[in-house]
Amino acid sequence: MPTTFQLDIVSAERQISSDQVEVLVAPGVDGEMAILPSHAPLLTVLQPGEIRVVKNGEDTFIVVSGGFMEVMSEKVTILADTAERL
């Protein structure tokens, strides 16, 4: 079973992140969603808020103003209206 998955975060201006990560927590329309490797496919709208990315056991936070998230078995793509690292 894989321990990481590919995460790509893109805003209208630029690519924010492209990396292998362990966990992603994102602000979905029905609350926060945690994504782990081998997650079921999903397409959802993101609410404005913080995305928490865990890589090598360390948390990184990215603020988004909304957008979309597509989850595939080993890849997550976030298309954010705007996004900035904290």
Steps between C-alpha positions, in 0.01 A plus 500: 500500500647841402589744776494817285309647207561777246351839592479782245360839608448756225354852511411726210839672533742210557570150625512511881613145577588173329626238741459155653308535829368271775176676601287787371225672701284735293193720570216335309141620472387260775800555730866400507604196296811293568654333196740206541678285239261273301198720579186433298453725195329828585421837341392779733477876546736658753394773740732786592736389776825322583636189333730297724763291323705240689834402347774314690293544816500883476197721441487772235200731464365658183209746503251472212210728413300211355527275198472133405673180608528180296615188683619197307654188655857636510462865394317805633460818296376824655394783269481799733356842425796643694751325728789612721737312730497608864 
